[in-house]
């Protein structure tokens, strides 16, 4: 997952975002920034799935995750948390 990215809001990208959002309890945030030092604006698109409590920045339709990819990422995060907690519990048993 990237922390931020500059996107181009093409019609295809907007259509893909709307389709993704309509498939569940999801939100999309689009942010356009330009500081006084920047010559170009920065466009960021954040997508969030409320059911999976998972979100990320995307910059094109191909980066929009599938449900399976979101679930696999969530499973990986849960397994990493489980390992970390087990390690902490073992340290307390000593």
N, CA, C and O atoms as a GROMACS GRO file, in nm:
protein
  376
    1UNK      N    1   0.084  -0.117   0.000
    1UNK     CA    2   0.000   0.000   0.000
    1UNK      C    3   0.090   0.124   0.000
    1UNK      O    4   0.180   0.137   0.082
    2UNK      N    5   0.063   0.213  -0.092
    2UNK     CA    6   0.142   0.335  -0.099
    2UNK      C    7   0.082   0.440  -0.006
    2UNK      O    8  -0.035   0.433   0.030
    3UNK      N    9   0.165   0.536   0.032
    3UNK     CA   10   0.116   0.642   0.121
    3UNK      C   11   0.043   0.750   0.044
    3UNK      O   12  -0.054   0.807   0.094
    4UNK      N   13   0.087   0.780  -0.075
    4UNK     CA   14   0.016   0.876  -0.158
    4UNK      C   15   0.063   0.859  -0.301
    4UNK      O   16   0.167   0.798  -0.328
    5UNK      N   17  -0.014   0.913  -0.390
    5UNK     CA   18   0.020   0.902  -0.530
    5UNK      C   19  -0.051   1.013  -0.605
    5UNK      O   20  -0.154   1.064  -0.560
    6UNK      N   21   0.002   1.050  -0.720
    6UNK     CA   22  -0.063   1.149  -0.802
    6UNK      C   23  -0.143   1.076  -0.909
    6UNK      O   24  -0.089   0.995  -0.984
    7UNK      N   25  -0.270   1.106  -0.915
    7UNK     CA   26  -0.360   1.038  -1.008
    7UNK      C   27  -0.404   1.133  -1.118
    7UNK      O   28  -0.394   1.255  -1.105
    8UNK      N   29  -0.451   1.075  -1.226
    8UNK     CA   30  -0.517   1.151  -1.331
    8UNK      C   31  -0.660   1.102  -1.338
    8UNK      O   32  -0.685   0.983  -1.357
    9UNK      N   33  -0.753   1.192  -1.321
    9UNK     CA   34  -0.894   1.158  -1.312
    9UNK      C   35  -0.956   1.146  -1.451
    9UNK      O   36  -1.024   1.238  -1.498
   10UNK      N   37  -0.933   1.034  -1.516
   10UNK     CA   38  -0.990   1.010  -1.648
   10UNK      C   39  -1.133   0.959  -1.633
   10UNK      O   40  -1.171   0.914  -1.525
   11UNK      N   41  -1.213   0.967  -1.739
   11UNK     CA   42  -1.349   0.912  -1.732
   11UNK      C   43  -1.350   0.763  -1.695
   11UNK      O   44  -1.438   0.718  -1.622
   12UNK      N   45  -1.254   0.688  -1.746
   12UNK     CA   46  -1.246   0.544  -1.714
   12UNK      C   47  -1.217   0.522  -1.566
   12UNK      O   48  -1.271   0.431  -1.504
   13UNK      N   49  -1.131   0.607  -1.511
   13UNK     CA   50  -1.097   0.596  -1.369
   13UNK      C   51  -1.219   0.629  -1.283
   13UNK      O   52  -1.248   0.558  -1.187
   14UNK      N   53  -1.290   0.735  -1.317
   14UNK     CA   54  -1.410   0.773  -1.242
   14UNK      C   55  -1.514   0.662  -1.249
   14UNK      O   56  -1.575   0.629  -1.147
   15UNK      N   57  -1.535   0.603  -1.365
   15UNK     CA   58  -1.631   0.493  -1.380
   15UNK      C   59  -1.591   0.374  -1.294
   15UNK      O   60  -1.676   0.314  -1.229
   16UNK      N   61  -1.461   0.340  -1.294
   16UNK     CA   62  -1.413   0.228  -1.213
   16UNK      C   63  -1.431   0.257  -1.064
   16UNK      O   64  -1.468   0.168  -0.988
   17UNK      N   65  -1.406   0.380  -1.022
   17UNK     CA   66  -1.425   0.417  -0.882
   17UNK      C   67  -1.571   0.406  -0.841
   17UNK      O   68  -1.602   0.353  -0.734
   18UNK      N   69  -1.660   0.455  -0.924
   18UNK     CA   70  -1.803   0.449  -0.893
   18UNK      C   71  -1.849   0.303  -0.886
   18UNK      O   72  -1.923   0.266  -0.795
   19UNK      N   73  -1.805   0.221  -0.980
   19UNK     CA   74  -1.841   0.079  -0.979
   19UNK      C   75  -1.792   0.012  -0.852
   19UNK      O   76  -1.867  -0.062  -0.789
   20UNK      N   77  -1.668   0.039  -0.813
   20UNK     CA   78  -1.612  -0.019  -0.690
   20UNK      C   79  -1.692   0.026  -0.569
   20UNK      O   80  -1.724  -0.055  -0.482
   21UNK      N   81  -1.725   0.155  -0.563
   21UNK     CA   82  -1.796   0.209  -0.447
   21UNK      C   83  -1.935   0.148  -0.434
   21UNK      O   84  -1.982   0.125  -0.322
   22UNK      N   85  -2.001   0.122  -0.543
   22UNK     CA   86  -2.137   0.068  -0.541
   22UNK      C   87  -2.142  -0.078  -0.498
   22UNK      O   88  -2.251  -0.130  -0.472
   23UNK      N   89  -2.029  -0.146  -0.490
   23UNK     CA   90  -2.025  -0.288  -0.458
   23UNK      C   91  -2.021  -0.316  -0.308
   23UNK      O   92  -2.004  -0.432  -0.268
   24UNK      N   93  -2.035  -0.216  -0.226
   24UNK     CA   94  -2.034  -0.241  -0.082
   24UNK      C   95  -2.043  -0.113  -0.004
   24UNK      O   96  -2.077  -0.007  -0.058
   25UNK      N   97  -2.013  -0.123   0.124
   25UNK     CA   98  -2.012  -0.007   0.211
   25UNK      C   99  -1.874   0.057   0.199
   25UNK      O  100  -1.783   0.029   0.278
   26UNK      N  101  -1.860   0.144   0.099
   26UNK     CA  102  -1.728   0.197   0.062
   26UNK      C  103  -1.735   0.347   0.039
   26UNK      O  104  -1.840   0.402   0.007
   27UNK      N  105  -1.622   0.411   0.054
   27UNK     CA  106  -1.615   0.554   0.027
   27UNK      C  107  -1.493   0.585  -0.058
   27UNK      O  108  -1.396   0.509  -0.063
   28UNK      N  109  -1.501   0.698  -0.125
   28UNK     CA  110  -1.392   0.747  -0.209
   28UNK      C  111  -1.371   0.894  -0.175
   28UNK      O  112  -1.466   0.972  -0.172
   29UNK      N  113  -1.247   0.930  -0.148
   29UNK     CA  114  -1.213   1.071  -0.124
   29UNK      C  115  -1.115   1.116  -0.230
   29UNK      O  116  -1.014   1.050  -0.256
   30UNK      N  117  -1.146   1.228  -0.291
   30UNK     CA  118  -1.058   1.284  -0.394
   30UNK      C  119  -1.010   1.419  -0.342
   30UNK      O  120  -1.089   1.505  -0.305
   31UNK      N  121  -0.878   1.435  -0.340
   31UNK     CA  122  -0.817   1.556  -0.285
   31UNK      C  123  -0.728   1.620  -0.390
   31UNK      O  124  -0.644   1.552  -0.450
   32UNK      N  125  -0.746   1.748  -0.412
   32UNK     CA  126  -0.664   1.822  -0.507
   32UNK      C  127  -0.591   1.931  -0.431
   32UNK      O  128  -0.654   2.018  -0.371
   33UNK      N  129  -0.458   1.926  -0.434
   33UNK     CA  130  -0.375   2.020  -0.359
   33UNK      C  131  -0.275   2.089  -0.451
   33UNK      O  132  -0.231   2.034  -0.552
   34UNK      N  133  -0.243   2.210  -0.412
   34UNK     CA  134  -0.135   2.282  -0.480
   34UNK      C  135  -0.082   2.385  -0.382
   34UNK      O  136  -0.151   2.480  -0.347
   35UNK      N  137   0.042   2.365  -0.339
   35UNK     CA  138   0.102   2.461  -0.248
   35UNK      C  139   0.164   2.575  -0.328
   35UNK      O  140   0.174   2.566  -0.451
   36UNK      N  141   0.203   2.679  -0.260
   36UNK     CA  142   0.260   2.794  -0.331
   36UNK      C  143   0.395   2.761  -0.395
   36UNK      O  144   0.441   2.834  -0.483
   37UNK      N  145   0.459   2.652  -0.352
   37UNK     CA  146   0.586   2.612  -0.410
   37UNK      C  147   0.571   2.519  -0.531
   37UNK      O  148   0.661   2.508  -0.613
   38UNK      N  149   0.456   2.453  -0.540
   38UNK     CA  150   0.434   2.357  -0.647
   38UNK      C  151   0.390   2.425  -0.775
   38UNK      O  152   0.312   2.521  -0.773
   39UNK      N  153   0.441   2.374  -0.887
   39UNK     CA  154   0.400   2.426  -1.018
   39UNK      C  155   0.278   2.351  -1.069
   39UNK      O  156   0.203   2.402  -1.152
   40UNK      N  157   0.259   2.228  -1.020
   40UNK     CA  158   0.146   2.148  -1.064
   40UNK      C  159   0.064   2.104  -0.943
   40UNK      O  160   0.116   2.092  -0.832
   41UNK      N  161  -0.063   2.078  -0.967
   41UNK     CA  162  -0.151   2.030  -0.862
   41UNK      C  163  -0.126   1.881  -0.838
   41UNK      O  164  -0.082   1.808  -0.927
   42UNK      N  165  -0.153   1.840  -0.718
   42UNK     CA  166  -0.141   1.699  -0.679
   42UNK      C  167  -0.281   1.644  -0.654
   42UNK      O  168  -0.355   1.698  -0.571
   43UNK      N  169  -0.317   1.538  -0.725
   43UNK     CA  170  -0.448   1.475  -0.709
   43UNK      C  171  -0.429   1.342  -0.640
   43UNK      O  172  -0.353   1.256  -0.686
   44UNK      N  173  -0.499   1.324  -0.528
   44UNK     CA  174  -0.491   1.198  -0.453
   44UNK      C  175  -0.629   1.138  -0.443
   44UNK      O  176  -0.727   1.208  -0.419
   45UNK      N  177  -0.637   1.006  -0.463
   45UNK     CA  178  -0.764   0.935  -0.453
   45UNK      C  179  -0.749   0.827  -0.346
   45UNK      O  180  -0.667   0.736  -0.359
   46UNK      N  181  -0.828   0.838  -0.239
   46UNK     CA  182  -0.828   0.743  -0.128
   46UNK      C  183  -0.957   0.662  -0.135
   46UNK      O  184  -1.066   0.719  -0.142
   47UNK      N  185  -0.944   0.530  -0.133
   47UNK     CA  186  -1.062   0.444  -0.131
   47UNK      C  187  -1.062   0.366   0.000
   47UNK      O  188  -0.957   0.327   0.051
   48UNK      N  189  -1.182   0.345   0.055
   48UNK     CA  190  -1.194   0.280   0.185
   48UNK      C  191  -1.314   0.187   0.186
   48UNK      O  192  -1.423   0.224   0.143
   49UNK      N  193  -1.292   0.064   0.235
   49UNK     CA  194  -1.399  -0.034   0.250
   49UNK      C  195  -1.432  -0.044   0.399
   49UNK      O  196  -1.350  -0.091   0.478
   50UNK      N  197  -1.552   0.001   0.437
   50UNK     CA  198  -1.590   0.003   0.578
   50UNK      C  199  -1.606  -0.137   0.637
   50UNK      O  200  -1.574  -0.158   0.754
   51UNK      N  201  -1.653  -0.232   0.558
   51UNK     CA  202  -1.671  -0.368   0.609
   51UNK      C  203  -1.537  -0.434   0.642
   51UNK      O  204  -1.527  -0.509   0.739
   52UNK      N  205  -1.436  -0.407   0.562
   52UNK     CA  206  -1.305  -0.468   0.584
   52UNK      C  207  -1.211  -0.375   0.661
   52UNK      O  208  -1.098  -0.413   0.691
   53UNK      N  209  -1.257  -0.256   0.692
   53UNK     CA  210  -1.174  -0.154   0.756
   53UNK      C  211  -1.037  -0.146   0.691
   53UNK      O  212  -0.933  -0.153   0.757
   54UNK      N  213  -1.041  -0.129   0.559
   54UNK     CA  214  -0.917  -0.125   0.482
   54UNK      C  215  -0.928  -0.016   0.376
   54UNK      O  216  -1.030  -0.002   0.309
   55UNK      N  217  -0.820   0.061   0.361
   55UNK     CA  218  -0.819   0.166   0.261
   55UNK      C  219  -0.680   0.187   0.204
   55UNK      O  220  -0.581   0.142   0.261
   56UNK      N  221  -0.675   0.256   0.090
   56UNK     CA  222  -0.547   0.283   0.026
   56UNK      C  223  -0.562   0.392  -0.079
   56UNK      O  224  -0.672   0.420  -0.126
   57UNK      N  225  -0.448   0.453  -0.114
   57UNK     CA  226  -0.445   0.547  -0.224
   57UNK      C  227  -0.433   0.470  -0.355
   57UNK      O  228  -0.362   0.370  -0.361
   58UNK      N  229  -0.502   0.516  -0.458
   58UNK     CA  230  -0.492   0.456  -0.591
   58UNK      C  231  -0.474   0.568  -0.692
   58UNK      O  232  -0.517   0.682  -0.670
   59UNK      N  233  -0.411   0.537  -0.805
   59UNK     CA  234  -0.388   0.639  -0.906
   59UNK      C  235  -0.442   0.601  -1.044
   59UNK      O  236  -0.433   0.680  -1.138
   60UNK      N  237  -0.497   0.480  -1.056
   60UNK     CA  238  -0.552   0.437  -1.185
   60UNK      C  239  -0.648   0.321  -1.160
   60UNK      O  240  -0.645   0.261  -1.053
   61UNK      N  241  -0.733   0.288  -1.257
   61UNK     CA  242  -0.829   0.179  -1.238
   61UNK      C  243  -0.763   0.046  -1.203
   61UNK      O  244  -0.819  -0.033  -1.127
   62UNK      N  245  -0.645   0.020  -1.257
   62UNK     CA  246  -0.577  -0.107  -1.233
   62UNK      C  247  -0.534  -0.124  -1.088
   62UNK      O  248  -0.511  -0.237  -1.043
   63UNK      N  249  -0.522  -0.016  -1.014
   63UNK     CA  250  -0.479  -0.024  -0.874
   63UNK      C  251  -0.595  -0.045  -0.777
   63UNK      O  252  -0.572  -0.069  -0.658
   64UNK      N  253  -0.718  -0.036  -0.825
   64UNK     CA  254  -0.833  -0.058  -0.738
   64UNK      C  255  -0.837  -0.206  -0.702
   64UNK      O  256  -0.848  -0.290  -0.791
   65UNK      N  257  -0.827  -0.240  -0.574
   65UNK     CA  258  -0.818  -0.381  -0.535
   65UNK      C  259  -0.950  -0.455  -0.550
   65UNK      O  260  -1.058  -0.398  -0.535
   66UNK      N  261  -0.939  -0.582  -0.581
   66UNK     CA  262  -1.056  -0.669  -0.585
   66UNK      C  263  -1.094  -0.706  -0.442
   66UNK      O  264  -1.015  -0.688  -0.349
   67UNK      N  265  -1.214  -0.759  -0.425
   67UNK     CA  266  -1.255  -0.804  -0.292
   67UNK      C  267  -1.159  -0.909  -0.239
   67UNK      O  268  -1.123  -0.909  -0.121
   68UNK      N  269  -1.116  -1.000  -0.327
   68UNK     CA  270  -1.025  -1.106  -0.286
   68UNK      C  271  -0.892  -1.047  -0.238
   68UNK      O  272  -0.838  -1.091  -0.137
   69UNK      N  273  -0.840  -0.949  -0.310
   69UNK     CA  274  -0.714  -0.887  -0.270
   69UNK      C  275  -0.728  -0.818  -0.135
   69UNK      O  276  -0.637  -0.825  -0.052
   70UNK      N  277  -0.841  -0.751  -0.112
   70UNK     CA  278  -0.863  -0.686   0.017
   70UNK      C  279  -0.871  -0.788   0.130
   70UNK      O  280  -0.814  -0.768   0.237
   71UNK      N  281  -0.941  -0.899   0.106
   71UNK     CA  282  -0.952  -1.003   0.208
   71UNK      C  283  -0.818  -1.069   0.237
   71UNK      O  284  -0.786  -1.098   0.352
   72UNK      N  285  -0.739  -1.094   0.133
   72UNK     CA  286  -0.607  -1.154   0.152
   72UNK      C  287  -0.516  -1.060   0.231
   72UNK      O  288  -0.440  -1.106   0.317
   73UNK      N  289  -0.523  -0.931   0.203
   73UNK     CA  290  -0.443  -0.833   0.277
   73UNK      C  291  -0.487  -0.830   0.423
   73UNK      O  292  -0.403  -0.823   0.513
   74UNK      N  293  -0.618  -0.834   0.446
   74UNK     CA  294  -0.669  -0.834   0.583
   74UNK      C  295  -0.623  -0.960   0.657
   74UNK      O  296  -0.584  -0.953   0.774
   75UNK      N  297  -0.628  -1.076   0.590
   75UNK     CA  298  -0.583  -1.201   0.651
   75UNK      C  299  -0.435  -1.192   0.688
   75UNK      O  300  -0.395  -1.236   0.796
   76UNK      N  301  -0.354  -1.137   0.597
   76UNK     CA  302  -0.211  -1.123   0.622
   76UNK      C  303  -0.186  -1.031   0.743
   76UNK      O  304  -0.100  -1.061   0.826
   77UNK      N  305  -0.261  -0.921   0.752
   77UNK     CA  306  -0.247  -0.829   0.865
   77UNK      C  307  -0.286  -0.896   0.996
   77UNK      O  308  -0.219  -0.878   1.098
   78UNK      N  309  -0.394  -0.974   0.995
   78UNK     CA  310  -0.439  -1.045   1.115
   78UNK      C  311  -0.335  -1.147   1.159
   78UNK      O  312  -0.306  -1.159   1.278
   79UNK      N  313  -0.278  -1.221   1.064
   79UNK     CA  314  -0.175  -1.320   1.097
   79UNK      C  315  -0.051  -1.254   1.155
   79UNK      O  316   0.009  -1.306   1.248
   80UNK      N  317  -0.012  -1.138   1.101
   80UNK     CA  318   0.103  -1.066   1.154
   80UNK      C  319   0.074  -1.016   1.296
   80UNK      O  320   0.162  -1.022   1.383
   81UNK      N  321  -0.046  -0.969   1.320
   81UNK     CA  322  -0.084  -0.925   1.456
   81UNK      C  323  -0.084  -1.042   1.552
   81UNK      O  324  -0.040  -1.028   1.666
   82UNK      N  325  -0.133  -1.156   1.507
   82UNK     CA  326  -0.137  -1.276   1.592
   82UNK      C  327   0.006  -1.316   1.631
   82UNK      O  328   0.031  -1.348   1.747
   83UNK      N  329   0.098  -1.316   1.534
   83UNK     CA  330   0.237  -1.352   1.565
   83UNK      C  331   0.299  -1.253   1.664
   83UNK      O  332   0.368  -1.293   1.757
   84UNK      N  333   0.272  -1.125   1.642
   84UNK     CA  334   0.327  -1.022   1.731
   84UNK      C  335   0.272  -1.038   1.873
   84UNK      O  336   0.347  -1.027   1.970
   85UNK      N  337   0.142  -1.063   1.886
   85UNK     CA  338   0.081  -1.081   2.018
   85UNK      C  339   0.134  -1.207   2.086
   85UNK      O  340   0.161  -1.205   2.206
   86UNK      N  341   0.147  -1.317   2.012
   86UNK     CA  342   0.201  -1.440   2.070
   86UNK      C  343   0.343  -1.420   2.122
   86UNK      O  344   0.380  -1.471   2.227
   87UNK      N  345   0.422  -1.344   2.046
   87UNK     CA  346   0.559  -1.315   2.088
   87UNK      C  347   0.559  -1.233   2.217
   87UNK      O  348   0.639  -1.259   2.307
   88UNK      N  349   0.470  -1.137   2.227
   88UNK     CA  350   0.461  -1.054   2.348
   88UNK      C  351   0.413  -1.137   2.467
   88UNK      O  352   0.462  -1.120   2.578
   89UNK      N  353   0.318  -1.226   2.443
   89UNK     CA  354   0.269  -1.312   2.552
   89UNK      C  355   0.381  -1.405   2.602
   89UNK      O  356   0.396  -1.424   2.722
   90UNK      N  357   0.459  -1.463   2.510
   90UNK     CA  358   0.570  -1.550   2.551
   90UNK      C  359   0.672  -1.472   2.631
   90UNK      O  360   0.728  -1.526   2.727
   91UNK      N  361   0.697  -1.348   2.595
   91UNK     CA  362   0.792  -1.267   2.670
   91UNK      C  363   0.744  -1.242   2.812
   91UNK      O  364   0.825  -1.229   2.903
   92UNK      N  365   0.615  -1.235   2.832
   92UNK     CA  366   0.559  -1.211   2.968
   92UNK      C  367   0.563  -1.337   3.053
   92UNK      O  368   0.561  -1.328   3.176
   93UNK      N  369   0.568  -1.455   2.990
   93UNK     CA  370   0.570  -1.582   3.062
   93UNK      C  371   0.705  -1.614   3.123
   93UNK      O  372   0.714  -1.698   3.212
   94UNK      N  373   0.809  -1.549   3.078
   94UNK     CA  374   0.943  -1.578   3.125
   94UNK      C  375   0.965  -1.539   3.266
   94UNK      O  376   1.074  -1.557   3.319
   0.00000   0.00000   0.00000
